[in-house]
Amino acid sequence: MNTEVSTEASRSDFWNTKRLVRMALFVALGTVGGLIPLPSPTGTVGLDSAPGYFLALFAGGVEGGIVLGIGHLVSGIKAGFPLGPIHLPIAIGMAVCGWLFWYVNQRFNLTTAGLVATLFNGVILNLLLIPLLGVGFFMGMTPVLLIASAVNIVIAIAVYRFLDNR
């Protein structure tokens, strides 16, 4: 058997052990961050997203997005799933947010990516929930989500830049 071919095939395999372990580590870091809550009506807002945003910069949008999506579900579990099954589409939205953060950074720059991801997470995702949760939920959560998104993204960018300079 040609080991060069099998090595090349393993490199193209997204679900390799190294990547899975890295994502699991960042989900764990997000879980720890989720133990640092930010005041919100749902109790699911905290510093759980910073590791996912960092990973989006470090390893790519798909990995970062997966960590952000799982991280939201873990935060939902910690808070007792106050929004019930609506946490699943929110988790998918968070995964998209991580990919978007990576993509905008690749196409433009880190500052623009941070602004776009903050607005997407804090306004657009919340806006999409109006049919399910109403305008009151949107009005109550938007300021909280904007602040929390900005804080998580600033932490991710600061750590990324710190490590990038080393």
Secondary structure, DSSP 4 states (H G I P E B T S, - for coil): --HHHHHHHHHH-TT-HHHHHHHHHHHHHHHHHHTSB---SSS--BS-SHHHHHHHHHH-HHHHHHHHHHHHHHHHHHTT-TTGGGHHHHHHHHHHHHHHHHHHHHHS-HHHHHHHHHHIIIIIHHHHTHHHHHHHHHHHHHHHHHHHHHHHHHHHHHHHHHHHH-
